[in-house]
Amino acid sequence: MVAPTPPPSRLSPEQRERLEQLADAGRLRAALYQVPKPSPPARRRSRGARQYPGGRPKPWHIARPRSRG
């Protein structure tokens, strides 16, 4: 953990107190609410040939052009 740096001396006592309150609130929030683990990346489909569920490659002679009319 990084050691806190002292605030600049040009702050008024009220500003310094407010800054300390904000820093305390930030540390408390970080302690109470842990950062969630990132989800694994989405799996992409391979760009290979489409296959039947059994793993056999799709035969080319089945795909026939449609007749328009």
All heavy atoms as TSV, in Angstrom:
chain	resi	resn	atom	element	x	y	z
A	1	MET	N	N	0.838	-1.178	0.000
A	1	MET	CA	C	0.000	0.000	0.000
A	1	MET	C	C	0.882	1.240	0.000
A	1	MET	O	O	1.951	1.264	0.593
A	1	MET	CB	C	-0.903	-0.023	1.227
A	1	MET	CG	C	-1.906	1.075	1.251
A	1	MET	SD	S	-3.101	0.742	2.561
A	1	MET	CE	C	-3.752	2.362	2.738
A	2	VAL	N	N	0.413	2.272	-0.649
A	2	VAL	CA	C	1.190	3.499	-0.776
A	2	VAL	C	C	0.957	4.359	0.457
A	2	VAL	O	O	-0.176	4.490	0.936
A	2	VAL	CB	C	0.753	4.266	-2.054
A	2	VAL	CG1	C	1.521	5.559	-2.182
A	2	VAL	CG2	C	0.945	3.397	-3.277
A	3	ALA	N	N	2.026	4.925	0.968
A	3	ALA	CA	C	1.909	5.810	2.131
A	3	ALA	C	C	1.219	7.099	1.705
A	3	ALA	O	O	1.492	7.637	0.635
A	3	ALA	CB	C	3.293	6.118	2.687
A	4	PRO	N	N	0.282	7.603	2.512
A	4	PRO	CA	C	-0.416	8.842	2.132
A	4	PRO	C	C	0.535	10.025	2.137
A	4	PRO	O	O	1.429	10.133	2.976
A	4	PRO	CB	C	-1.503	8.987	3.194
A	4	PRO	CG	C	-1.028	8.180	4.348
A	4	PRO	CD	C	-0.187	7.072	3.782
A	5	THR	N	N	0.339	10.899	1.162
A	5	THR	CA	C	1.175	12.101	1.090
A	5	THR	C	C	0.480	13.208	1.871
A	5	THR	O	O	-0.747	13.291	1.889
A	5	THR	CB	C	1.368	12.542	-0.371
A	5	THR	OG1	O	0.078	12.771	-0.945
A	5	THR	CG2	C	2.093	11.483	-1.163
A	6	PRO	N	N	1.239	14.070	2.517
A	6	PRO	CA	C	0.609	15.155	3.267
A	6	PRO	C	C	-0.062	16.139	2.304
A	6	PRO	O	O	0.447	16.391	1.210
A	6	PRO	CB	C	1.777	15.806	4.016
A	6	PRO	CG	C	2.988	15.401	3.264
A	6	PRO	CD	C	2.684	14.087	2.638
A	7	PRO	N	N	-1.221	16.689	2.680
A	7	PRO	CA	C	-1.902	17.641	1.803
A	7	PRO	C	C	-1.107	18.938	1.701
A	7	PRO	O	O	-0.308	19.265	2.584
A	7	PRO	CB	C	-3.254	17.859	2.483
A	7	PRO	CG	C	-3.051	17.460	3.890
A	7	PRO	CD	C	-1.961	16.425	3.883
A	8	PRO	N	N	-1.327	19.669	0.636
A	8	PRO	CA	C	-0.612	20.948	0.501
A	8	PRO	C	C	-0.953	21.887	1.649
A	8	PRO	O	O	-2.047	21.864	2.199
A	8	PRO	CB	C	-1.134	21.507	-0.825
A	8	PRO	CG	C	-1.742	20.364	-1.539
A	8	PRO	CD	C	-2.158	19.379	-0.508
A	9	SER	N	N	0.002	22.740	2.007
A	9	SER	CA	C	-0.181	23.621	3.171
A	9	SER	C	C	-1.099	24.800	2.862
A	9	SER	O	O	-1.482	25.525	3.764
A	9	SER	CB	C	1.181	24.137	3.643
A	9	SER	OG	O	1.801	24.855	2.590
A	10	ARG	N	N	-1.483	24.994	1.594
A	10	ARG	CA	C	-2.313	26.139	1.258
A	10	ARG	C	C	-3.809	25.885	1.502
A	10	ARG	O	O	-4.626	26.743	1.233
A	10	ARG	CB	C	-2.076	26.572	-0.177
A	10	ARG	CG	C	-2.432	25.539	-1.214
A	10	ARG	CD	C	-2.133	26.068	-2.619
A	10	ARG	NE	N	-2.413	25.061	-3.625
A	10	ARG	CZ	C	-1.536	24.220	-4.117
A	10	ARG	NH1	N	-0.290	24.251	-3.685
A	10	ARG	NH2	N	-1.862	23.343	-5.034
A	11	LEU	N	N	-4.163	24.701	2.032
A	11	LEU	CA	C	-5.564	24.413	2.345
A	11	LEU	C	C	-5.941	25.032	3.682
A	11	LEU	O	O	-5.141	25.051	4.622
A	11	LEU	CB	C	-5.809	22.905	2.402
A	11	LEU	CG	C	-5.675	22.124	1.100
A	11	LEU	CD1	C	-5.875	20.643	1.358
A	11	LEU	CD2	C	-6.668	22.607	0.068
A	12	SER	N	N	-7.176	25.478	3.741
A	12	SER	CA	C	-7.669	26.004	5.013
A	12	SER	C	C	-7.945	24.827	5.947
A	12	SER	O	O	-8.065	23.686	5.495
A	12	SER	CB	C	-8.944	26.820	4.789
A	12	SER	OG	O	-9.998	25.965	4.398
A	13	PRO	N	N	-8.067	25.061	7.253
A	13	PRO	CA	C	-8.368	23.956	8.178
A	13	PRO	C	C	-9.675	23.248	7.835
A	13	PRO	O	O	-9.776	22.033	7.974
A	13	PRO	CB	C	-8.438	24.641	9.541
A	13	PRO	CG	C	-7.622	25.875	9.400
A	13	PRO	CD	C	-7.767	26.300	7.977
A	14	GLU	N	N	-10.691	23.984	7.364
A	14	GLU	CA	C	-11.958	23.357	6.979
A	14	GLU	C	C	-11.772	22.459	5.760
A	14	GLU	O	O	-12.314	21.346	5.695
A	14	GLU	CB	C	-13.018	24.425	6.670
A	14	GLU	CG	C	-13.426	25.249	7.867
A	14	GLU	CD	C	-12.479	26.427	8.118
A	14	GLU	OE1	O	-11.679	26.771	7.219
A	14	GLU	OE2	O	-12.531	26.979	9.233
A	15	GLN	N	N	-10.997	22.945	4.787
A	15	GLN	CA	C	-10.746	22.141	3.585
A	15	GLN	C	C	-9.926	20.900	3.931
A	15	GLN	O	O	-10.169	19.815	3.395
A	15	GLN	CB	C	-10.007	22.974	2.533
A	15	GLN	CG	C	-10.865	24.053	1.904
A	15	GLN	CD	C	-10.061	24.940	0.980
A	15	GLN	OE1	O	-8.879	25.210	1.229
A	15	GLN	NE2	N	-10.707	25.416	-0.078
A	16	ARG	N	N	-8.966	21.056	4.830
A	16	ARG	CA	C	-8.148	19.914	5.229
A	16	ARG	C	C	-8.999	18.852	5.936
A	16	ARG	O	O	-8.868	17.665	5.688
A	16	ARG	CB	C	-7.017	20.384	6.146
A	16	ARG	CG	C	-6.023	19.296	6.481
A	16	ARG	CD	C	-4.938	19.840	7.370
A	16	ARG	NE	N	-4.392	21.060	6.776
A	16	ARG	CZ	C	-3.101	21.279	6.573
A	16	ARG	NH1	N	-2.227	20.381	6.934
A	16	ARG	NH2	N	-2.673	22.389	6.035
A	17	GLU	N	N	-9.909	19.302	6.811
A	17	GLU	CA	C	-10.802	18.367	7.506
A	17	GLU	C	C	-11.703	17.645	6.510
A	17	GLU	O	O	-11.904	16.432	6.619
A	17	GLU	CB	C	-11.637	19.132	8.531
A	17	GLU	CG	C	-12.610	18.273	9.311
A	17	GLU	CD	C	-11.919	17.268	10.211
A	17	GLU	OE1	O	-10.782	17.522	10.663
A	17	GLU	OE2	O	-12.523	16.203	10.470
A	18	ARG	N	N	-12.231	18.383	5.543
A	18	ARG	CA	C	-13.097	17.758	4.528
A	18	ARG	C	C	-12.314	16.744	3.701
A	18	ARG	O	O	-12.814	15.654	3.380
A	18	ARG	CB	C	-13.679	18.847	3.620
A	18	ARG	CG	C	-14.536	18.341	2.510
A	18	ARG	CD	C	-15.840	17.793	3.046
A	18	ARG	NE	N	-16.678	17.358	1.951
A	18	ARG	CZ	C	-17.505	16.331	1.993
A	18	ARG	NH1	N	-17.648	15.655	3.109
A	18	ARG	NH2	N	-18.209	15.987	0.959
A	19	LEU	N	N	-11.090	17.068	3.361
A	19	LEU	CA	C	-10.247	16.153	2.588
A	19	LEU	C	C	-9.975	14.877	3.386
A	19	LEU	O	O	-10.017	13.771	2.840
A	19	LEU	CB	C	-8.935	16.841	2.209
A	19	LEU	CG	C	-7.974	16.051	1.329
A	19	LEU	CD1	C	-8.609	15.717	0.000
A	19	LEU	CD2	C	-6.692	16.820	1.128
A	20	GLU	N	N	-9.714	15.018	4.675
A	20	GLU	CA	C	-9.486	13.832	5.514
A	20	GLU	C	C	-10.745	12.977	5.622
A	20	GLU	O	O	-10.670	11.752	5.601
A	20	GLU	CB	C	-9.017	14.267	6.902
A	20	GLU	CG	C	-7.604	14.828	6.901
A	20	GLU	CD	C	-7.200	15.379	8.265
A	20	GLU	OE1	O	-8.007	15.292	9.207
A	20	GLU	OE2	O	-6.079	15.904	8.367
A	21	GLN	N	N	-11.916	13.615	5.717
A	21	GLN	CA	C	-13.174	12.864	5.765
A	21	GLN	C	C	-13.389	12.076	4.475
A	21	GLN	O	O	-13.804	10.912	4.505
A	21	GLN	CB	C	-14.352	13.811	6.001
A	21	GLN	CG	C	-14.412	14.393	7.390
A	21	GLN	CD	C	-15.530	15.407	7.526
A	21	GLN	OE1	O	-16.218	15.722	6.558
A	21	GLN	NE2	N	-15.706	15.928	8.740
A	22	LEU	N	N	-13.126	12.717	3.348
A	22	LEU	CA	C	-13.291	12.036	2.063
A	22	LEU	C	C	-12.322	10.867	1.926
A	22	LEU	O	O	-12.674	9.803	1.403
A	22	LEU	CB	C	-13.095	13.024	0.912
A	22	LEU	CG	C	-14.208	14.057	0.722
A	22	LEU	CD1	C	-13.807	15.071	-0.334
A	22	LEU	CD2	C	-15.504	13.381	0.358
A	23	ALA	N	N	-11.099	11.066	2.397
A	23	ALA	CA	C	-10.110	9.985	2.311
A	23	ALA	C	C	-10.527	8.817	3.201
A	23	ALA	O	O	-10.426	7.648	2.798
A	23	ALA	CB	C	-8.734	10.503	2.715
A	24	ASP	N	N	-11.019	9.118	4.408
A	24	ASP	CA	C	-11.489	8.054	5.301
A	24	ASP	C	C	-12.671	7.306	4.689
A	24	ASP	O	O	-12.747	6.078	4.753
A	24	ASP	CB	C	-11.894	8.634	6.659
A	24	ASP	CG	C	-10.693	9.123	7.457
A	24	ASP	OD1	O	-9.557	8.684	7.147
A	24	ASP	OD2	O	-10.884	9.939	8.381
A	25	ALA	N	N	-13.602	8.056	4.084
A	25	ALA	CA	C	-14.767	7.422	3.459
A	25	ALA	C	C	-14.332	6.528	2.294
A	25	ALA	O	O	-14.869	5.435	2.099
A	25	ALA	CB	C	-15.741	8.489	2.974
A	26	GLY	N	N	-13.360	6.981	1.527
A	26	GLY	CA	C	-12.872	6.164	0.409
A	26	GLY	C	C	-12.204	4.884	0.885
A	26	GLY	O	O	-12.405	3.809	0.299
A	27	ARG	N	N	-11.410	4.981	1.954
A	27	ARG	CA	C	-10.771	3.770	2.490
A	27	ARG	C	C	-11.809	2.806	3.056
A	27	ARG	O	O	-11.706	1.583	2.878
A	27	ARG	CB	C	-9.760	4.159	3.570
A	27	ARG	CG	C	-8.479	4.732	2.999
A	27	ARG	CD	C	-7.404	4.846	4.061
A	27	ARG	NE	N	-7.672	5.969	4.963
A	27	ARG	CZ	C	-7.231	7.208	4.784
A	27	ARG	NH1	N	-6.491	7.484	3.726
A	27	ARG	NH2	N	-7.517	8.157	5.646
A	28	LEU	N	N	-12.833	3.344	3.727
A	28	LEU	CA	C	-13.889	2.486	4.272
A	28	LEU	C	C	-14.658	1.793	3.153
A	28	LEU	O	O	-14.940	0.600	3.222
A	28	LEU	CB	C	-14.839	3.329	5.125
A	28	LEU	CG	C	-16.004	2.576	5.765
A	28	LEU	CD1	C	-15.486	1.510	6.722
A	28	LEU	CD2	C	-16.922	3.544	6.481
A	29	ARG	N	N	-14.979	2.528	2.109
A	29	ARG	CA	C	-15.698	1.941	0.985
A	29	ARG	C	C	-14.864	0.854	0.318
A	29	ARG	O	O	-15.376	-0.198	-0.061
A	29	ARG	CB	C	-16.057	3.030	-0.024
A	29	ARG	CG	C	-16.963	2.551	-1.132
A	29	ARG	CD	C	-17.344	3.655	-2.098
A	29	ARG	NE	N	-18.024	4.755	-1.436
A	29	ARG	CZ	C	-17.532	6.002	-1.363
A	29	ARG	NH1	N	-16.369	6.284	-1.909
A	29	ARG	NH2	N	-18.198	6.940	-0.748
A	30	ALA	N	N	-13.570	1.088	0.181
A	30	ALA	CA	C	-12.704	0.084	-0.433
A	30	ALA	C	C	-12.615	-1.168	0.422
A	30	ALA	O	O	-12.525	-2.279	-0.095
A	30	ALA	CB	C	-11.302	0.670	-0.655
A	31	ALA	N	N	-12.659	-1.001	1.738
A	31	ALA	CA	C	-12.591	-2.160	2.628
A	31	ALA	C	C	-13.902	-2.944	2.635
A	31	ALA	O	O	-13.902	-4.169	2.710
A	31	ALA	CB	C	-12.239	-1.713	4.040
A	32	LEU	N	N	-15.029	-2.238	2.566
A	32	LEU	CA	C	-16.329	-2.905	2.644
A	32	LEU	C	C	-16.737	-3.571	1.333
A	32	LEU	O	O	-17.325	-4.638	1.325
A	32	LEU	CB	C	-17.413	-1.903	3.065
A	32	LEU	CG	C	-17.336	-1.394	4.493
A	32	LEU	CD1	C	-18.415	-0.357	4.741
A	32	LEU	CD2	C	-17.468	-2.542	5.483
A	33	TYR	N	N	-16.462	-2.923	0.228
A	33	TYR	CA	C	-16.916	-3.412	-1.072
A	33	TYR	C	C	-15.710	-3.798	-1.909
A	33	TYR	O	O	-15.088	-2.957	-2.548
A	33	TYR	CB	C	-17.739	-2.349	-1.786
A	33	TYR	CG	C	-18.925	-1.883	-0.973
A	33	TYR	CD1	C	-18.909	-0.645	-0.347
A	33	TYR	CD2	C	-20.038	-2.696	-0.820
A	33	TYR	CE1	C	-19.985	-0.225	0.421
A	33	TYR	CE2	C	-21.123	-2.279	-0.059
A	33	TYR	CZ	C	-21.082	-1.048	0.553
A	33	TYR	OH	O	-22.142	-0.641	1.298
A	34	GLN	N	N	-15.391	-5.078	-1.888
A	34	GLN	CA	C	-14.253	-5.562	-2.651
A	34	GLN	C	C	-14.563	-5.499	-4.148
A	34	GLN	O	O	-15.710	-5.635	-4.562
A	34	GLN	CB	C	-13.925	-7.004	-2.245
A	34	GLN	CG	C	-13.519	-7.149	-0.795
A	34	GLN	CD	C	-12.201	-6.462	-0.490
A	34	GLN	OE1	O	-11.296	-6.451	-1.296
A	34	GLN	NE2	N	-12.116	-5.871	0.690
A	35	VAL	N	N	-13.535	-5.345	-4.937
A	35	VAL	CA	C	-13.701	-5.295	-6.390
A	35	VAL	C	C	-14.037	-6.698	-6.875
A	35	VAL	O	O	-13.321	-7.654	-6.566
A	35	VAL	CB	C	-12.406	-4.781	-7.061
A	35	VAL	CG1	C	-12.539	-4.788	-8.572
A	35	VAL	CG2	C	-12.071	-3.394	-6.561
A	36	PRO	N	N	-15.122	-6.865	-7.659
A	36	PRO	CA	C	-15.469	-8.198	-8.140
A	36	PRO	C	C	-14.458	-8.699	-9.164
A	36	PRO	O	O	-13.819	-7.916	-9.860
A	36	PRO	CB	C	-16.847	-8.003	-8.787
A	36	PRO	CG	C	-16.890	-6.570	-9.151
A	36	PRO	CD	C	-16.067	-5.852	-8.113
A	37	LYS	N	N	-14.319	-10.015	-9.224
A	37	LYS	CA	C	-13.404	-10.604	-10.199
A	37	LYS	C	C	-13.980	-10.427	-11.592
A	37	LYS	O	O	-15.189	-10.552	-11.800
A	37	LYS	CB	C	-13.222	-12.095	-9.913
A	37	LYS	CG	C	-12.519	-12.375	-8.613
A	37	LYS	CD	C	-12.340	-13.868	-8.411
A	37	LYS	CE	C	-11.649	-14.154	-7.096
A	37	LYS	NZ	N	-11.514	-15.586	-6.851
A	38	PRO	N	N	-13.144	-10.144	-12.575
A	38	PRO	CA	C	-13.668	-9.980	-13.932
A	38	PRO	C	C	-14.177	-11.311	-14.485
A	38	PRO	O	O	-13.623	-12.372	-14.200
A	38	PRO	CB	C	-12.464	-9.474	-14.735
A	38	PRO	CG	C	-11.288	-9.903	-13.950
A	38	PRO	CD	C	-11.710	-9.916	-12.503
A	39	SER	N	N	-15.253	-11.238	-15.249
A	39	SER	CA	C	-15.808	-12.453	-15.836
A	39	SER	C	C	-14.931	-12.906	-16.993
A	39	SER	O	O	-14.269	-12.091	-17.643
A	39	SER	CB	C	-17.230	-12.195	-16.325
A	39	SER	OG	O	-17.225	-11.176	-17.301
A	40	PRO	N	N	-14.906	-14.210	-17.274
A	40	PRO	CA	C	-14.089	-14.680	-18.390
A	40	PRO	C	C	-14.626	-14.153	-19.715
A	40	PRO	O	O	-15.824	-13.876	-19.833
A	40	PRO	CB	C	-14.215	-16.210	-18.303
A	40	PRO	CG	C	-15.458	-16.445	-17.551
A	40	PRO	CD	C	-15.611	-15.288	-16.612
A	41	PRO	N	N	-13.778	-13.972	-20.696
A	41	PRO	CA	C	-14.250	-13.456	-21.981
A	41	PRO	C	C	-15.226	-14.424	-22.640
A	41	PRO	O	O	-15.151	-15.641	-22.439
A	41	PRO	CB	C	-12.969	-13.317	-22.813
A	41	PRO	CG	C	-11.975	-14.193	-22.157
A	41	PRO	CD	C	-12.348	-14.239	-20.704
A	42	ALA	N	N	-16.142	-13.874	-23.422
A	42	ALA	CA	C	-17.137	-14.701	-24.104
A	42	ALA	C	C	-16.454	-15.594	-25.130
A	42	ALA	O	O	-15.536	-15.168	-25.835
A	42	ALA	CB	C	-18.169	-13.804	-24.777
A	43	ARG	N	N	-16.935	-16.833	-25.219
A	43	ARG	CA	C	-16.352	-17.759	-26.184
A	43	ARG	C	C	-16.915	-17.460	-27.558
A	43	ARG	O	O	-18.100	-17.242	-27.732
A	43	ARG	CB	C	-16.668	-19.192	-25.786
A	43	ARG	CG	C	-16.107	-19.530	-24.410
A	43	ARG	CD	C	-16.377	-20.946	-24.062
A	43	ARG	NE	N	-15.397	-21.779	-24.738
A	43	ARG	CZ	C	-15.356	-23.098	-24.661
A	43	ARG	NH1	N	-16.252	-23.733	-23.972
A	43	ARG	NH2	N	-14.436	-23.777	-25.290
A	44	ARG	N	N	-16.049	-17.467	-28.543
A	44	ARG	CA	C	-16.466	-17.186	-29.909
A	44	ARG	C	C	-16.581	-18.475	-30.698
A	44	ARG	O	O	-15.862	-19.429	-30.435
A	44	ARG	CB	C	-15.462	-16.264	-30.591
A	44	ARG	CG	C	-15.391	-14.910	-29.939
A	44	ARG	CD	C	-14.469	-14.017	-30.699
A	44	ARG	NE	N	-14.403	-12.700	-30.076
A	44	ARG	CZ	C	-13.669	-11.722	-30.522
A	44	ARG	NH1	N	-12.923	-11.886	-31.590
A	44	ARG	NH2	N	-13.670	-10.566	-29.910
A	45	ARG	N	N	-17.465	-18.462	-31.647
A	45	ARG	CA	C	-17.594	-19.625	-32.522
A	45	ARG	C	C	-16.401	-19.682	-33.466
A	45	ARG	O	O	-15.902	-18.667	-33.923
A	45	ARG	CB	C	-18.862	-19.533	-33.368
A	45	ARG	CG	C	-20.123	-19.720	-32.581
A	45	ARG	CD	C	-21.290	-19.726	-33.523
A	45	ARG	NE	N	-22.529	-20.004	-32.808
A	45	ARG	CZ	C	-23.694	-20.100	-33.390
A	45	ARG	NH1	N	-23.800	-19.940	-34.691
A	45	ARG	NH2	N	-24.764	-20.354	-32.693
A	46	SER	N	N	-15.996	-20.890	-33.758
A	46	SER	CA	C	-14.897	-21.032	-34.713
A	46	SER	C	C	-15.440	-20.783	-36.113
A	46	SER	O	O	-16.624	-20.966	-36.394
A	46	SER	CB	C	-14.286	-22.429	-34.626
A	46	SER	OG	O	-15.236	-23.390	-35.020
A	47	ARG	N	N	-14.575	-20.366	-36.997
A	47	ARG	CA	C	-14.990	-20.065	-38.355
A	47	ARG	C	C	-14.832	-21.257	-39.280
A	47	ARG	O	O	-14.843	-21.121	-40.482
A	47	ARG	CB	C	-14.184	-18.892	-38.896
A	47	ARG	CG	C	-14.492	-17.612	-38.159
A	47	ARG	CD	C	-13.884	-16.444	-38.837
A	47	ARG	NE	N	-14.401	-15.225	-38.222
A	47	ARG	CZ	C	-14.480	-14.084	-38.853
A	47	ARG	NH1	N	-14.067	-13.989	-40.076
A	47	ARG	NH2	N	-14.967	-13.027	-38.247
A	48	GLY	N	N	-14.677	-22.423	-38.708
A	48	GLY	CA	C	-14.509	-23.625	-39.520
A	48	GLY	C	C	-15.813	-24.051	-40.175
A	48	GLY	O	O	-16.837	-23.377	-40.073
A	49	ALA	N	N	-15.779	-25.181	-40.859
A	49	ALA	CA	C	-16.965	-25.686	-41.538
A	49	ALA	C	C	-18.031	-26.064	-40.511
A	49	ALA	O	O	-17.725	-26.553	-39.438
A	49	ALA	CB	C	-16.596	-26.894	-42.393
A	50	ARG	N	N	-19.290	-25.831	-40.863
A	50	ARG	CA	C	-20.382	-26.222	-39.970
A	50	ARG	C	C	-20.488	-27.728	-39.967
A	50	ARG	O	O	-20.239	-28.386	-40.968
A	50	ARG	CB	C	-21.679	-25.597	-40.450
A	50	ARG	CG	C	-21.571	-24.081	-40.539
A	50	ARG	CD	C	-22.905	-23.487	-40.783
A	50	ARG	NE	N	-23.561	-23.381	-39.481
A	50	ARG	CZ	C	-24.822	-23.061	-39.321
A	50	ARG	NH1	N	-25.587	-22.849	-40.345
A	50	ARG	NH2	N	-25.345	-22.973	-38.115
A	51	GLN	N	N	-20.868	-28.267	-38.845
A	51	GLN	CA	C	-20.925	-29.705	-38.710
A	51	GLN	C	C	-22.243	-30.139	-38.103
A	51	GLN	O	O	-22.919	-29.376	-37.435
A	51	GLN	CB	C	-19.775	-30.208	-37.828
A	51	GLN	CG	C	-18.414	-30.015	-38.454
A	51	GLN	CD	C	-17.350	-30.664	-37.605
A	51	GLN	OE1	O	-17.588	-30.963	-36.440
A	51	GLN	NE2	N	-16.191	-30.872	-38.180
A	52	TYR	N	N	-22.587	-31.381	-38.375
A	52	TYR	CA	C	-23.732	-31.999	-37.719
A	52	TYR	C	C	-23.381	-32.230	-36.258
A	52	TYR	O	O	-22.209	-32.229	-35.884
A	52	TYR	CB	C	-24.063	-33.342	-38.382
A	52	TYR	CG	C	-24.702	-33.209	-39.737
A	52	TYR	CD1	C	-24.085	-33.714	-40.865
A	52	TYR	CD2	C	-25.939	-32.607	-39.875
A	52	TYR	CE1	C	-24.673	-33.612	-42.108
A	52	TYR	CE2	C	-26.543	-32.498	-41.112
A	52	TYR	CZ	C	-25.909	-32.997	-42.227
A	52	TYR	OH	O	-26.499	-32.893	-43.445
A	53	PRO	N	N	-24.386	-32.465	-35.419
A	53	PRO	CA	C	-24.100	-32.704	-34.002
A	53	PRO	C	C	-23.159	-33.879	-33.761
A	53	PRO	O	O	-22.413	-33.880	-32.798
A	53	PRO	CB	C	-25.477	-32.968	-33.395
A	53	PRO	CG	C	-26.428	-32.279	-34.302
A	53	PRO	CD	C	-25.820	-32.350	-35.664
A	54	GLY	N	N	-23.164	-34.875	-34.642
A	54	GLY	CA	C	-22.289	-36.026	-34.450
A	54	GLY	C	C	-20.837	-35.746	-34.767
A	54	GLY	O	O	-19.973	-36.572	-34.523
A	55	GLY	N	N	-20.543	-34.601	-35.351
A	55	GLY	CA	C	-19.166	-34.249	-35.652
A	55	GLY	C	C	-18.795	-34.466	-37.107
A	55	GLY	O	O	-17.700	-34.127	-37.529
A	56	ARG	N	N	-19.723	-35.055	-37.902
A	56	ARG	CA	C	-19.407	-35.266	-39.316
A	56	ARG	C	C	-19.493	-33.945	-40.063
A	56	ARG	O	O	-20.368	-33.124	-39.779
A	56	ARG	CB	C	-20.411	-36.259	-39.934
A	56	ARG	CG	C	-20.311	-37.645	-39.341
A	56	ARG	CD	C	-21.381	-38.541	-39.930
A	56	ARG	NE	N	-22.715	-38.101	-39.442
A	56	ARG	CZ	C	-23.775	-37.938	-40.218
A	56	ARG	NH1	N	-23.709	-38.180	-41.503
A	56	ARG	NH2	N	-24.920	-37.547	-39.704
A	57	PRO	N	N	-18.638	-33.711	-41.037
A	57	PRO	CA	C	-18.741	-32.467	-41.802
A	57	PRO	C	C	-20.013	-32.453	-42.655
A	57	PRO	O	O	-20.491	-33.491	-43.086
A	57	PRO	CB	C	-17.488	-32.475	-42.664
A	57	PRO	CG	C	-17.045	-33.872	-42.706
A	57	PRO	CD	C	-17.505	-34.522	-41.427
A	58	LYS	N	N	-20.541	-31.296	-42.883
A	58	LYS	CA	C	-21.763	-31.147	-43.662
A	58	LYS	C	C	-21.451	-31.425	-45.136
A	58	LYS	O	O	-20.542	-30.811	-45.707
A	58	LYS	CB	C	-22.304	-29.731	-43.483
A	58	LYS	CG	C	-23.656	-29.508	-44.090
A	58	LYS	CD	C	-24.178	-28.155	-43.684
A	58	LYS	CE	C	-25.606	-27.995	-44.186
A	58	LYS	NZ	N	-26.163	-26.712	-43.749
A	59	PRO	N	N	-22.195	-32.325	-45.771
A	59	PRO	CA	C	-21.903	-32.617	-47.179
A	59	PRO	C	C	-22.277	-31.438	-48.071
A	59	PRO	O	O	-23.274	-30.769	-47.853
A	59	PRO	CB	C	-22.759	-33.848	-47.472
A	59	PRO	CG	C	-23.787	-33.886	-46.418
A	59	PRO	CD	C	-23.233	-33.180	-45.232
A	60	TRP	N	N	-21.471	-31.205	-49.098
A	60	TRP	CA	C	-21.668	-30.044	-49.960
A	60	TRP	C	C	-22.814	-30.255	-50.949
A	60	TRP	O	O	-23.429	-29.303	-51.389
A	60	TRP	CB	C	-20.381	-29.732	-50.716
A	60	TRP	CG	C	-19.295	-29.254	-49.808
A	60	TRP	CD1	C	-18.256	-29.956	-49.332
A	60	TRP	CD2	C	-19.188	-27.958	-49.233
A	60	TRP	NE1	N	-17.492	-29.200	-48.495
A	60	TRP	CE2	C	-18.041	-27.951	-48.424
A	60	TRP	CE3	C	-19.927	-26.788	-49.321
A	60	TRP	CZ2	C	-17.634	-26.841	-47.722
A	60	TRP	CZ3	C	-19.513	-25.683	-48.633
A	60	TRP	CH2	C	-18.376	-25.711	-47.828
A	61	HIS	N	N	-23.110	-31.488	-51.325
A	61	HIS	CA	C	-24.105	-31.707	-52.364
A	61	HIS	C	C	-25.533	-31.479	-51.881
A	61	HIS	O	O	-26.449	-31.392	-52.686
A	61	HIS	CB	C	-23.970	-33.124	-52.956
A	61	HIS	CG	C	-24.264	-34.202	-51.948
A	61	HIS	ND1	N	-23.317	-34.689	-51.091
A	61	HIS	CD2	C	-25.406	-34.865	-51.668
A	61	HIS	CE1	C	-23.855	-35.620	-50.329
A	61	HIS	NE2	N	-25.125	-35.737	-50.670
A	62	ILE	N	N	-25.752	-31.335	-50.585
A	62	ILE	CA	C	-27.088	-31.108	-50.066
A	62	ILE	C	C	-27.511	-29.643	-50.298
A	62	ILE	O	O	-28.662	-29.364	-50.584
A	62	ILE	CB	C	-27.175	-31.478	-48.585
A	62	ILE	CG1	C	-27.035	-32.983	-48.445
A	62	ILE	CG2	C	-28.465	-31.005	-47.961
A	62	ILE	CD1	C	-27.071	-33.469	-47.012
A	63	ALA	N	N	-26.578	-28.732	-50.196
A	63	ALA	CA	C	-26.901	-27.322	-50.346
A	63	ALA	C	C	-27.167	-27.032	-51.809
A	63	ALA	O	O	-26.256	-26.978	-52.637
A	63	ALA	CB	C	-25.754	-26.465	-49.823
A	64	ARG	N	N	-28.436	-26.866	-52.160
A	64	ARG	CA	C	-28.829	-26.586	-53.554
A	64	ARG	C	C	-29.283	-25.139	-53.680
A	64	ARG	O	O	-29.929	-24.617	-52.763
A	64	ARG	CB	C	-29.975	-27.511	-53.983
A	64	ARG	CG	C	-29.591	-28.951	-53.992
A	64	ARG	CD	C	-30.727	-29.782	-54.520
A	64	ARG	NE	N	-30.354	-31.198	-54.494
A	64	ARG	CZ	C	-31.132	-32.164	-54.069
A	64	ARG	NH1	N	-32.340	-31.900	-53.632
A	64	ARG	NH2	N	-30.716	-33.420	-54.076
A	65	PRO	N	N	-29.001	-24.521	-54.804
A	65	PRO	CA	C	-29.496	-23.142	-54.970
A	65	PRO	C	C	-31.014	-23.134	-55.091
A	65	PRO	O	O	-31.613	-24.024	-55.667
A	65	PRO	CB	C	-28.820	-22.674	-56.249
A	65	PRO	CG	C	-28.414	-23.900	-56.976
A	65	PRO	CD	C	-28.204	-24.960	-55.936
A	66	ARG	N	N	-31.639	-22.134	-54.521
A	66	ARG	CA	C	-33.080	-22.013	-54.583
A	66	ARG	C	C	-33.508	-21.465	-55.943
A	66	ARG	O	O	-32.858	-20.597	-56.510
A	66	ARG	CB	C	-33.591	-21.070	-53.493
A	66	ARG	CG	C	-33.386	-21.586	-52.117
A	66	ARG	CD	C	-34.004	-20.641	-51.124
A	66	ARG	NE	N	-33.844	-21.138	-49.767
A	66	ARG	CZ	C	-34.301	-20.531	-48.711
A	66	ARG	NH1	N	-34.921	-19.374	-48.838
A	66	ARG	NH2	N	-34.134	-21.039	-47.503
A	67	SER	N	N	-34.607	-21.970	-56.424
A	67	SER	CA	C	-35.136	-21.442	-57.679
A	67	SER	C	C	-36.035	-20.258	-57.362
A	67	SER	O	O	-36.849	-20.322	-56.433
A	67	SER	CB	C	-35.918	-22.522	-58.431
A	67	SER	OG	O	-37.002	-22.948	-57.639
A	68	ARG	N	N	-35.898	-19.213	-58.121
A	68	ARG	CA	C	-36.713	-18.014	-57.898
A	68	ARG	C	C	-37.877	-18.020	-58.890
A	68	ARG	O	O	-37.688	-18.257	-60.067
A	68	ARG	CB	C	-35.887	-16.759	-58.087
A	68	ARG	CG	C	-34.779	-16.642	-57.087
A	68	ARG	CD	C	-34.063	-15.345	-57.232
A	68	ARG	NE	N	-32.925	-15.301	-56.340
A	68	ARG	CZ	C	-32.185	-14.245	-56.148
A	68	ARG	NH1	N	-32.452	-13.126	-56.785
A	68	ARG	NH2	N	-31.171	-14.282	-55.319
A	69	GLY	N	N	-39.030	-17.784	-58.370
A	69	GLY	CA	C	-40.124	-17.711	-59.331
A	69	GLY	C	C	-41.466	-17.830	-58.780
A	69	GLY	O	O	-42.039	-18.201	-57.902
